[in-house]
Amino acid sequence: MRAIVQEKYGAPDEVLALQDIEKPEIKDDEVLVRVAAAPVAGDDWHLMRGWPYVARMATGLLRPKNRVPGREVAGRVEAVGEKVTALRPGDEVFGWCSGAFAEYVAVPEAWLAPKPANLTSEQAAAVPISAFTALQGLRDQGKIAPGQNVLINGASGGVGTFAVQIARAFGARVTGVCSTENVGLVRSLGAERVIDYTREDFTRDGERYDLILDLVGNRSLADCRRALTPEGTLVMASGTGGRWLKGTDRFIRGLALSAFVRQKLRPLIHTDSKEDLLVLKELIESGKVTPVVSASFPLGEVTEAIRHLGDGHGRGKVVLTV
């Protein structure tokens, strides 16, 4: 089968290659999925370089543990293991995995769910990890509640487009922050107010928010706290930074500061969850959430797909079609 293979760390155009490799064999609790689509994420650019270095403790110290990248997938079940009970060959599925940048991938049954009936494969592939991050950031770390004033910083990106819609589904009043070219998109997703960060500074306009989901991480904790209510919550991405920590020290500073202030400063962390995959499926099929896919590329153009994300003004997800 054809697959994108990475044998070492480096720039994507230097380390990624389209190769013919063996089709994966499935275990008793796995299914073989014929991949239809797999998205690339903004972090792929850094992880393929092995940044931040601290992440190599999980991804591999000298070279990637997983030769085939890609962690989200949509496709059709080709074969099932002996212990698989809920899925059958021919079923259309979506979920998370390891090795999605390929024609076939072996996936534990517990990591998949039936594809939402109202989505294309490209849309379905865009859901799992980005939507997990948005849902859990708002619901679990942010404790979102109906009627709250919520701000999404980075509202037009892969996670942000989900976050705007999910916050609205929870009954919040949503403000989205994005660049000029994405104002219309964020408004169409349900944001009551959209701030163009090239013209306005959400931390200095006097508005106060019960919850800020900061997906950009380029503002100081002091700036973000100024935009919170006295007991508001900041759920924060790791931020910008160098090759060693890539801003994860922001988590540490925020958690330490939380012990001394009324505001809550929490890291944005997601967990892959079958239960939440089904929650998202229900939100999608009810029409409350629709994935945003801005571009698709053939499997062999993976470096072009990753480069498409590199300008910092992403719109939703970019997807590889297989």
N, C-alpha and C positions, 0 to 999 in steps of 0.2 A: 504494500500500500504506500501511497505518498504521505509524507509527513514533514513538518518543519522540525529540524533537529538542531539543538544547541549543545556543543561539546565543551565550550569554555565561556568565560565571562568577557564582555566587551561590547562595543557599539553594535546595535542590532544588524546593521548592514555588513558587519564583519564576522558575526558569529552565527547567524541564522542561515540555514541552507535547506532547500527542498530536496529530500532524498527518498529513495525507495527503501522501506524497512519492513520487517515482519509484522503481519497483522497480530494484534495482541490476543492472547488466550485468556478466556474468562475462568474465574473461580466459581465455586458452587453458588455463591451469593451475589454474583455479578451478572450483568447483561452486556452484550456487545452492541454498541450503538454505531450506526452508520451516520457520521456527522454531517449535518446540513449546514450549520453555522456555528461560529465561535467568535466571541468578541475579543478585541484587544483593549487593555485598560491603560490609563495614564501611567500607572506604576510599572507596567511592563518595561518601559524605556529604562527605568532605573534598575529594576531587578535583573534584567538581562546583562547589565553592566556589573552586577554584584553589589549595588548600592542599596541602602547603607551597608557598610561592611558588617555591622552587627547582625544583619539579617542572614548572613551566610551560615550562622550557627544552625539555621533551619533549612536553608536552601542548598547548602554545600559549601565547604570552605574554599576549595580550589577550583571546583567546577560544579555545574548544576547537578543535583541529585537526579532530577527528572530531565531526561534528554529532550523530551517533547514538551514545549510550553503549552499554556492554555488551560484555564480553570473553569470555564463556563461553556455549556454546550446545549444545543438543541438538535434533535435528529430522530431517526427511526430505529427501533429495536430490531436487530438482525438475528440474535440468538440469546438464549437465557440459560443460566446455570441451574443445576438440579434443585437448589433450595429456593429459587426465585418463585414467588407465589402470585404477585399482583400484576406483573408485566408479561406480555406475550410478544413474539415476533410480529412486526407490523405496527406496533403501538408507537405513536409519536410522543416524544418525551422531551423534557428540559430539566436542567439541574446543574450541579457542579461536579467536577471531576479532576483528573490529572492527565494531561496529554491531549487536549482538545484540538490542537492545531494539526490534525491528521484526518485521514479518511474514515478511520475507525478508532474507537476508544472503548476500553473495558471500564465499566462503572459499577460500583455497588448499587444494588437495587434501592437501598435506603437513601441514596443521593439524588434520586430522580422522582419526577411526578409527571402525570399526563400533561402534555402541552395545552395551555389555554386555547379553547376552540376559536377564539376571536383574534389570535395572533399568527403572524407569519413565523417561520422558523428563525428569521433574522431578528425579529422583535423578541421572541421567546428566549433566544440565546443571550440577549442583552440584560435579562432580568436578574439572575440569582445573586451574585455577590454584591453588585451595586445596590440592588434593592434591599438585600439583607442589611447593608450598611446604613441606608437611609431609615429603614423601618426600626432597627434596633437602636440607632442613634437617637431618634425622636422618642420612641416608646419606652425603651429600657433605660438608656442613660439620661434622656431628657425628661422623662415622665410627662409627656405632652398631655394636655387636657383641653376639652372643648372651651372655646372662647379665649384661649390664650393668644397673646401677641407674639408671633414667632417669626424670626428672621433666618433665612437660608443664605449664607455667604458662599457663592459659587453655585448659584441656582441653575445654571444652564449646562452643567457638566453631567457626567455619567451618573453620579450619585445624586447631584442636586436636582435633576429633572424628576427623579423619583421622589425626593424629599418634599418638593413643593406639593406634589399631588397627594402624597401620603399625609402630610400635615393638614391639608384641606379635608381629607377623608376623616381625620380625627376631629374635625370641627374647629380648627384654629384659624385665626386671621393671619395670612401669610404675606410677608415681604420678602422679595427675592433680590439679591445683589448679583449683577452680571455686567458684562461689557455692552457697549452701545449696540452692536449688531445682534445681540441676543435678547434685547428687551422685549420684542414682540413675542418670541418663543416663550419666555418665562411668564408673560402675562397670559398667553393662551393656555398655559398649564394650570391656571387658577390663582396666581398671586394677585392679591388685591392692590399691592403697591410694588413697583419695580424700581430699584435704584441703580442707575448707571454709575458704576464706581469711577469712571473717568470724569464725571461731573460733580458727584456728590460723595461725601464721606459719611457712612452710616453711623460712625462712632461719634460724630460731632454735630449731628443735626437736631439733637434734643429729644429724639424719640427713644423710648425705653421698651425693652422686650422682656417678656417672661422667659423666653428660651431662644438662644442663638445656636444654630447648627453651623459651625465654621468649617467648611470643607476646603478652604484655601490655606489657612494657617500662616498668612503673611502679615497679620496684625498682632501687635503686642497684647499680652494679657491685660495690661492697663487700659488700652484702647477698647478692647472688647467688654471689659467690665463696666466701662463708662456708659455703654449702650444697654446694659442690663438694669432691670429693676433691682431694688435692694436685696431681694431674695431670689433673683433670677438664676437661670442655669446656662452655662456655656458648655456645649459639647464640642470638643476641639479636635481637628485633625492634627497630625504631628507637626506640620509646619514646614518651612523651608530650612535648609541646612546643608552641611557638607556631606562628604562621602561616608563618614563614620556613623553618625547618628541620624542624619537627615531631619533634624528638628525634633526627634523624640524626647529630647530634654525638656521640651515645652510641656509634655505630659507630666514630667516629674515636678516641674515648677508649679504647674497648676494644681496638682494634687496636694503639694505641700502648702500652698497658699490657702487652699480650701479649709484647712484646719483652723484658720485664724479669721475668716470672713464669713458673712451670712450667705453670700453667693456661692453657688456650687459650680466647680470647675472640673469637668470630667473628660477623660479621653474618649475618642471615637474608636470603638473596637467592635468588630462584628464576629459572629459565630455562624458557621454554616449549619443550617437547621432545616430538616424536612418539614417540621411543623410550620415554620415561617414561610417556607416555599409554598405550602398550601394556603397560608394566609394571603400571600401575594397573588396566588392564582385566583382566589376568590375576589380580591380587590380588582384584578384585571378583568375577570369575566363579568363583574358587575358594572364595568365602565368607569370606575373611579380612578384607575391608574392605567396609563398607556405608555409603554416604553418609547423612548425617542431614539431613533437610529438615524444618524446624520449622513453616514456613508458606508458603503460596503466594498470590499476588495476581494479578488480571488485569493485562494490560499497561498499561491506563489508570490503574491505581492505583500507579504506580511510586513516587510520593512517600510514600504510606502504607507501602510495602514498605521503603523506606530508613529511614523514621521508626521502623519496627518494630525496626531494628537499633540505634537510638540510645541505648538504656538501658544499654548496656554489659554486659548479661547474656545475650548471644545463645546460642541453641542451634542448632548446625549452621548450615545455609544457609537463606536466604529466597529464593524463586524466583518469577519472573514467568512466568505461563502465557500463551501467545499463541494 
